[in-house]
Amino acid sequence: MAHLSLRGILNSIVMTALNLLAGLGLVVLAAGLLAAEVPDGDRDLRAYESAARCQAPPRAPADCRWTAEFTVSEVRLTYKRGESDRAYLTDADGDRWKASFANRAPVLNTLDEGDRVTGTIWRGRLTEVAAEGASQRTHAAPADMRTRVLIGALILVPGGVLMTAASTWRLLRLRAHPEPTPGMVAALGLAYALFLAGLFSPLLVSAGGENFWTTLAVWVPIAAVMTAAARFATVRQRRMR
C-alpha cells in the first residue's frame, strides 16, 4: 500500500497532478460560494426577523409570522450520523408537522408526548418552537448563509491552497529531485490535516450554533499544532538523511 502514502502520491506524476487539480477545485469552489453568498447571504434571515405578525391565519405561505398552538405527538432523538433529532407536532386541525433541530437544548430535550407548545410558521414552514418560556429554531428557519459559507471556506481554502502549493512544488522540482523532499511530503500531509481540522472545528462548537469567529478560534490552535508537527517532521527527516 506504499502508493497510498504521502511519499507514494508525490512519486506519481498522475497522483500529484490530481492533487493539484483537487486543491485548485477546493479553492475555486470556496471562492464561488463566497462571491454568491457573502454580499446578501442574510437576506432571508433579515426578512424573517423583521416579519410582522399575521393578522389572520394565512391560507398560503406568507411573509408574515403566525403563531399557533400544537400538541407534541412524537419525539425522536437519534445518535445516527446524518440524521437530526426531531419532533412531530399536531395542530388544531389535526395536521401533523415535522420539526427537525440542530441541537436538543433548550426546548427539544424538555418535550414529551402530549405537551402543548407554541409554533411559529413563516412562508409555510414551521420555523420555531416555544415551550415553558424557552424558544428553539428548527432546521426550517432561515440561516445566515454568510456565516455558513465562511465556515465552509475555512474548511476548504487552507487545505486547498496547501495542496496546490505542495503539488506545484513537486511538479516544478521533478527533474532536480526525482524523490520528493521531506518538505514536500510534510506540506501535503499538512494540507490533508488542515482539511480535517476544518471539518472537526465546527463540530466542537456546534452546541452554540453556527459562529464563524468561534469556529476560527478553535481552528487556529489546532492548525498551529499541526503546522508545528509538520515542521518538526521535516527537520527530523532532513537530519536523518
C-alpha positions, -999 to 999 in steps of 0.1 A, spaced: 0 0 0 30 23 -3 14 40 -33 -12 54 -9 14 71 13 22 108 11 55 100 -5 39 75 -28 14 101 -40 42 126 -47 62 99 -65 34 96 -90 30 124 -116 -6 114 -121 -15 115 -84 4 147 -79 -15 163 -108 -48 151 -94 -39 166 -60 -31 198 -78 -65 198 -95 -83 189 -63 -66 217 -44 -75 242 -71 -110 229 -72 -115 234 -34 -102 270 -37 -124 278 -67 -155 262 -50 -149 283 -19 -144 315 -39 -176 308 -59 -196 303 -27 -182 334 -11 -190 355 -41 -225 342 -43 -235 344 -6 -214 370 13 -229 401 -3 -265 393 6 -265 359 23 -285 370 53 -315 384 33 -339 356 44 -328 358 80 -334 396 80 -367 391 64 -377 365 90 -366 386 120 -383 417 107 -415 399 96 -447 413 112 -473 391 129 -500 378 106 -534 395 112 -552 362 105 -541 326 99 -525 326 64 -542 304 38 -510 301 18 -472 306 26 -469 343 36 -440 366 46 -457 374 79 -452 352 110 -481 333 125 -480 315 159 -502 286 167 -507 260 194 -495 225 188 -496 192 206 -464 171 207 -473 137 191 -439 122 190 -402 130 199 -374 112 181 -339 116 195 -312 99 174 -274 93 176 -272 82 139 -248 103 118 -267 123 91 -300 122 110 -314 151 130 -333 150 163 -369 158 156 -404 162 170 -438 157 154 -464 183 163 -502 182 156 -521 214 151 -557 222 159 -569 209 126 -552 175 131 -524 182 106 -490 168 115 -459 189 113 -423 177 115 -397 199 133 -360 190 130 -334 205 152 -296 210 152 -294 207 190 -316 193 218 -315 223 240 -332 244 251 -367 231 241 -365 197 224 -349 179 253 -378 191 275 -406 178 253 -428 147 259 -457 133 240 -488 152 248 -471 185 257 -485 218 244 -461 241 226 -463 272 205 -450 271 169 -441 299 146 -450 295 109 -433 316 82 -436 311 45 -454 278 51 -427 264 73 -425 256 110 -395 277 119 -396 279 157 -410 260 187 -415 276 221 -423 259 255 -420 269 291 -405 303 283 -378 290 260 -377 290 222 -357 270 197 -355 274 159 -359 244 136 -339 235 106 -366 252 85 -357 286 100 -336 307 77 -299 308 84 -272 334 79 -256 319 48 -227 343 51 -216 326 83 -222 291 68 -201 300 37 -173 315 57 -171 283 78 -171 263 46 -142 285 33 -123 278 64 -127 241 57 -118 243 20 -93 271 15 -63 264 38 -60 227 28 -68 235 -9 -41 262 -11 -15 240 6 -24 210 -17 -20 232 -47 13 246 -34 28 212 -25 17 196 -58 31 225 -78 63 225 -59 67 188 -66 60 191 -103 84 220 -108 112 203 -90 106 168 -105 138 168 -126 160 183 -99 147 160 -72 135 126 -85 124 118 -50 100 141 -31 118 161 -4 108 159 33 93 194 29 71 184 1 58 154 20 52 174 51 34 201 31 10 176 15 4 159 48 -4 193 65 -28 201 37 -48 170 44 -46 176 82 -59 212 78 -88 199 58 -97 175 86 -92 203 112 -116 224 93 -142 196 93 -137 189 130 -137 225 144 -173 233 137 -184 201 155 -166 213 187 -187 245 189 -219 232 173 -238 234 206 -236 271 205 -249 274 169 -231 285 138 -205 312 145 -175 318 123 -153 336 148 -159 309 175 -150 282 149 -119 302 138 -108 304 175 -109 266 177 -93 261 143 -63 283 148 -46 265 177 -53 231 161 -38 244 128 -8 258 147 -1 225 164 -4 207 131 19 231 114 45 228 142 43 190 139 48 192 101 78 214 107 93 191 133 88 161 110 106 179 81 136 189 103 138 154 117 137 138 82 164 161 69 187 152 98 182 115 92 192 118 55 
